[in-house]
């Protein structure tokens, strides 16, 4: 699935530091950042087979230093448009 990862510095971080949307989701344009920064400057698009790949993309440095995978996973919120994306295993 092609996704867009928004974050960090989201205006609303109640669900995590990063929001994940399907690349073709209309809600990508609604994501707001602290200080009014636009999504074009901070979001990135990539193709993943599962949610674990997205976690590894965002937290590769921390995971390489021994960070807990589940803690990193808990900091990413996958919006309903990603419901077809499997969790994956790592």
N, C-alpha and C positions, 0 to 999 in steps of 0.2 A: 504494500500500500504506500502510496505517496503521501507524506505528511508534512505539515509545517509545525515547527517547534517555536513557540513564543516564550520569551523570558530570557533572563531573569528580570527583576525590577518591574514586575507587573503591578498595576494599580490595585488589583484585588488578588491577594495571595492566600486567601482562605483555603484554597484547594491544593496549593503547592506553589513552588517557585516557577514552574513551567507549565504551560497549557499546550496540549497537542490537539491539532485539528487535522482532518483529512485535507489535502491540498486544495480540493475543489469545494470545500465548505464555505458558504457565504459568511459564516461567523468569523472567519479570519480577519476581516476588515473591522470587526467590532472590538477586538482585543485592545486594551488600553494599558499604557505603561506609565510609571511614575514620571512626573515632570513633563508629560506630554510627548515623550519620544514616540515616534511612529514605528509601526511594525516593520517597515522596510529596512530599518537600520539594524534591527536586532533579531528578527525571525530568520530561521533557515529551513530550507526544504530538502527532504531526502526520501529515498525509497527504503522501506524496511519490511522485513518478513514478519516481525512480531514486535511486541512492546519492549521486550528485553533489549532489542537492538537500539531502540530509541534511548533507553536508559544508558546503555554503553556509549552512545554518541554524546550525550550531555555530560556524563560523569566519567569519561574515560580516564582522566588524570587521577581523580580521587579513587576510582576502583583499582587503578594501577598501584596506588599507594596503600591498598588494603581496606578501603572503605567498605562498609556493609552494603551489599547489593540491595537488600530490601529497603534500607533507609533511603537510598538513592531513588529507588522505584517509587517510594511513597511521596517523593517531592515532585513527581510528574502527574498531572491530571490529564487523562485521556477523555476528551469530550465525546458525547454520544455518537458523533459522526465517525468515530473510530471503533464502533462496537464490533465490527467484523475483524478487527485486528487481534489475533491471538496473543495471549500473555507471553508465551515462549518460556524457555527454561534456561537458566544460567546458574 
